[in-house]
Amino acid sequence: MEKIPVIEQLLAAGAAAQNVMLAALALGFNSMWKTGAPAYDEQVKAALGLEAKDAIVGFMYLGTDAAQPDRVARPSWRDRVHHWGA
């Protein structure tokens, strides 16, 4: 049996993470997905039972917001959408 190509494994991990984030939002939670230096650290990998050659695609943080995020003023879509032609 042929192993699943690495690119497909990474894409599947990203899709799964996105689905977890969407499910969390639907349940009233918020989430954040970060990678950073710990994802590449051999001691962190070892502490998680991984081998140095294994990849960590990120760390996901789930929880409730301590406060509502600031609303960002957004221009109207009409100021950004233009039609040329006909």
C-alpha positions in Angstrom: 0.0 0.0 0.0 1.3 3.4 -1.0 1.7 6.0 1.7 -0.4 9.2 1.4 1.8 12.0 -0.1 3.0 14.6 2.3 1.2 17.4 0.5 -2.1 15.6 0.9 -1.5 15.0 4.6 -0.7 18.7 5.1 -3.8 19.8 3.1 -6.0 17.4 5.1 -4.5 18.7 8.4 -5.3 22.3 7.3 -8.8 21.4 6.3 -9.5 19.6 9.5 -8.2 22.6 11.5 -10.4 25.0 9.6 -13.4 22.7 10.3 -12.6 22.6 14.0 -12.4 26.4 14.0 -15.7 26.8 12.2 -17.4 24.3 14.5 -16.1 26.2 17.5 -17.5 29.5 16.1 -20.9 27.8 15.5 -20.9 26.7 19.2 -20.2 30.2 20.4 -16.4 29.9 21.0 -13.5 31.5 19.3 -10.2 30.0 18.1 -6.8 30.9 17.0 -4.3 28.8 15.1 -0.6 29.6 15.5 2.5 27.9 14.5 5.7 29.8 15.4 9.0 28.5 16.7 7.6 25.8 19.1 6.2 23.9 16.2 9.8 23.3 14.9 11.4 22.7 18.3 12.7 19.2 18.9 12.1 19.4 22.7 8.5 20.4 22.1 8.0 17.5 19.6 9.6 15.1 22.1 7.3 16.3 24.9 4.3 15.6 22.6 5.6 12.1 21.8 6.7 13.0 18.3 9.9 12.3 16.5 12.2 15.1 15.3 11.2 14.3 11.6 7.4 14.7 12.4 5.7 18.0 11.5 3.5 20.1 13.7 1.2 22.2 11.5 0.2 24.5 14.4 -1.3 24.9 17.8 -5.0 25.6 18.1 -6.3 27.7 21.0 -10.1 27.4 21.7 -12.1 29.3 24.2 -14.4 32.1 25.0 -13.5 35.7 24.4 -12.8 37.8 27.5 -14.3 40.8 25.7 -15.9 41.4 22.4 -13.4 42.2 19.7 -13.3 45.8 18.4 -15.4 46.3 15.3 -13.3 47.3 12.3 -14.9 50.0 10.1 -15.3 48.6 6.7 -16.0 50.5 3.5 -19.1 49.7 1.6 -18.6 46.9 -1.0 -19.8 49.4 -3.6 -16.6 51.4 -3.0 -14.6 48.2 -3.9 -16.6 46.6 -6.7 -16.3 48.0 -10.2 -17.7 46.8 -13.5 -16.0 47.5 -16.8 -17.5 46.7 -20.1 -20.9 46.2 -21.7 
